[in-house]
Amino acid sequence: MPSFNHHFGQPFFLLRQNVRWEDVDRVLLIKSKNRKDMSSAKWIAGFLGWVTWGPIGALLGFIAGAVWDSAVDSARQLMGGEDTDRRRETHSDNRSFSAAEQRNSFFISLLVLSSAVIRADGKTLQVELEVVKDFVRRNFGSAAVEDAVRVLGQLESRQVNIYEVGPQIARYMNYSQRLQLFHYLVQIAIADGQFDKSEKSVLEAIASTIGLSASDAASVIAMFYKETSSAYTVLEISPSATDDQVRQAYRRMAMKNHPDKVATLGPEVQKAAAEKFRQVREAYEAIKKERGIN
């Protein structure tokens, strides 16, 4: 299994002393306003969210030169007033982010962690890349896919330190969003029809660093990796649970995984959350059928 302990260097445009990420945002915005041949890719709008600093910001600084010219227009669009959703989240450091900023930071985080999952078994498979590409295509359109693939290619030359980026995600992304992020990552890992120990190890490490409970991580993995007791694992109970405990567990998990909890991340993410909600329901129905519960 590849090592995930590589430490990031400074992003290329923060080498000057006392340069702040807020200043970088303004410089990039000015650059975007002076260009006429802009791409329609939108994921790069994450530069305006919480991913613009910390370990993820360092990675973005490394890859920005490779993708910026073809994706910077979305930053201009958001700052130009197209971000009509004014719902904001305020965090412990008093930074506040709109729904669009949260959404795009979520997408950037997915790309960063996807690179770690894809390489977990020591090889990059096309079928795993296709899961990421399909996600980008559905959320941002075909024009954004090439940029996303280029970002993954750039990240491949770095060792993504999940123990550095994970705490940043845990700090700025709410629990429901992190749970949905993990659901995507597991989907990538099992895309080739196999789920080996190295992939499981990386996913469990990611779950821990982004602040998910071990039971929630196991629940999501069990939605895809079927074993005899998978339905019980999805509901986070043991096969010895009583019928009443099964019902209570289903209600708790249905509330935890409800699609409305990730509404600020956009309709496509909410649609994926509905699929996760369906998987919880399927686990409940399987147990009911097994036990003859009405």
FENQUIBEL-V737543 format. One record per residue. RES is the residue in one letter. PSI is psi in degrees with one decimal (NA if undefined). Layout:
RES|PSI + RES|PSI
//
This chain:
M|138.3 + P|154.8 + S|146.1 + F|31.3 + N|14.2 + H|138.3 + H|141.5 + F|150.0 + G|176.3 + Q|140.6 + P|150.6 + F|-28.4 + F|15.6 + L|14.7 + L|-28.2 + R|143.7 + Q|143.3 + N|22.1 + V|129.3 + R|153.9 + W|-33.0 + E|-37.8 + D|-37.7 + V|-43.0 + D|-44.2 + R|-39.0 + V|-44.3 + L|-34.6 + L|-43.9 + I|-42.5 + K|-41.6 + S|-34.6 + K|-21.0 + N|4.1 + R|148.1 + K|-20.5 + D|63.8 + M|148.3 + S|165.0 + S|3.4 + A|135.8 + K|-15.2 + W|-26.6 + I|-9.7 + A|-10.3 + G|-18.0 + F|-22.3 + L|5.2 + G|-162.5 + W|-9.2 + V|-2.0 + T|-3.0 + W|-179.2 + G|-164.9 + P|-38.5 + I|-38.6 + G|-37.2 + A|-40.9 + L|-41.3 + L|-37.6 + G|-36.5 + F|-39.2 + I|-12.1 + A|-41.2 + G|-27.0 + A|-25.2 + V|-10.9 + W|-44.7 + D|-25.8 + S|4.6 + A|5.0 + V|-16.7 + D|-28.5 + S|-34.3 + A|-42.0 + R|-41.4 + Q|-44.5 + L|-44.9 + M|-20.0 + G|0.6 + G|6.4 + E|-8.7 + D|87.4 + T|-12.4 + D|110.0 + R|3.4 + R|133.9 + R|154.5 + E|131.7 + T|133.2 + H|178.5 + S|-23.3 + D|14.1 + N|13.0 + R|138.5 + S|138.5 + F|137.2 + S|170.4 + A|-38.9 + A|-39.7 + E|-41.4 + Q|-43.9 + R|-46.4 + N|-31.3 + S|-35.2 + F|-44.4 + F|-41.7 + I|-42.7 + S|-38.3 + L|-43.7 + L|-43.5 + V|-49.0 + L|-29.2 + S|-38.1 + S|-34.3 + A|-40.8 + V|-43.0 + I|-34.8 + R|4.0 + A|-37.2 + D|13.0 + G|5.6 + K|149.2 + T|114.8 + L|141.8 + Q|-36.5 + V|-32.7 + E|-40.1 + L|-35.8 + E|-33.2 + V|-45.0 + V|-45.0 + K|-40.0 + D|-38.9 + F|-47.7 + V|-42.7 + R|-43.8 + R|-31.2 + N|-32.3 + F|-6.0 + G|163.4 + S|-30.8 + A|-24.4 + A|-15.9 + V|-45.1 + E|-41.4 + D|-42.5 + A|-42.0 + V|-38.2 + R|-39.4 + V|-45.7 + L|-37.4 + G|-40.8 + Q|-39.7 + L|-26.7 + E|-25.3 + S|-3.5 + R|156.5 + Q|106.8 + V|118.3 + N|96.7 + I|-22.8 + Y|-11.0 + E|-45.9 + V|-29.8 + G|-51.4 + P|-32.2 + Q|-43.0 + I|-42.3 + A|-32.4 + R|-37.4 + Y|-5.7 + M|131.7 + N|168.2 + Y|-43.2 + S|-39.4 + Q|-40.8 + R|-36.7 + L|-40.5 + Q|-38.4 + L|-44.9 + F|-36.9 + H|-43.4 + Y|-43.8 + L|-39.2 + V|-39.2 + Q|-38.7 + I|-43.9 + A|-35.0 + I|7.5 + A|-29.5 + D|6.1 + G|2.7 + Q|154.7 + F|90.2 + D|174.9 + K|-36.3 + S|-39.5 + E|-42.8 + K|-40.4 + S|-44.9 + V|-42.6 + L|-41.6 + E|-36.8 + A|-42.1 + I|-46.5 + A|-42.9 + S|-45.2 + T|-25.9 + I|6.6 + G|23.6 + L|147.7 + S|154.3 + A|-35.2 + S|-37.9 + D|-39.9 + A|-45.2 + A|-36.1 + S|-46.9 + V|-43.2 + I|-40.1 + A|-20.3 + M|-26.0 + F|-36.3 + Y|97.6 + K|127.6 + E|178.0 + T|-41.3 + S|17.5 + S|-42.3 + A|-39.4 + Y|-37.9 + T|-39.4 + V|-41.1 + L|0.3 + E|42.8 + I|168.7 + S|159.1 + P|-15.9 + S|-0.2 + A|147.2 + T|166.6 + D|-40.0 + D|-38.8 + Q|-34.3 + V|-46.3 + R|-44.7 + Q|-40.6 + A|-40.1 + Y|-45.3 + R|-41.5 + R|-44.8 + M|-33.8 + A|-39.6 + M|-42.4 + K|-35.6 + N|17.4 + H|135.2 + P|-28.6 + D|-20.0 + K|-15.6 + V|25.7 + A|-32.6 + T|-12.8 + L|0.5 + G|161.8 + P|-34.6 + E|-40.6 + V|-38.6 + Q|-35.5 + K|-41.1 + A|-36.2 + A|-33.2 + A|-33.6 + E|-41.2 + K|-41.0 + F|-40.4 + R|-38.4 + Q|-35.4 + V|-43.8 + R|-42.0 + E|-39.9 + A|-42.3 + Y|-44.9 + E|-36.8 + A|-41.8 + I|-41.2 + K|-43.2 + K|-42.9 + E|-37.5 + R|-11.1 + G|30.0 + I|133.9 + N|NA
//
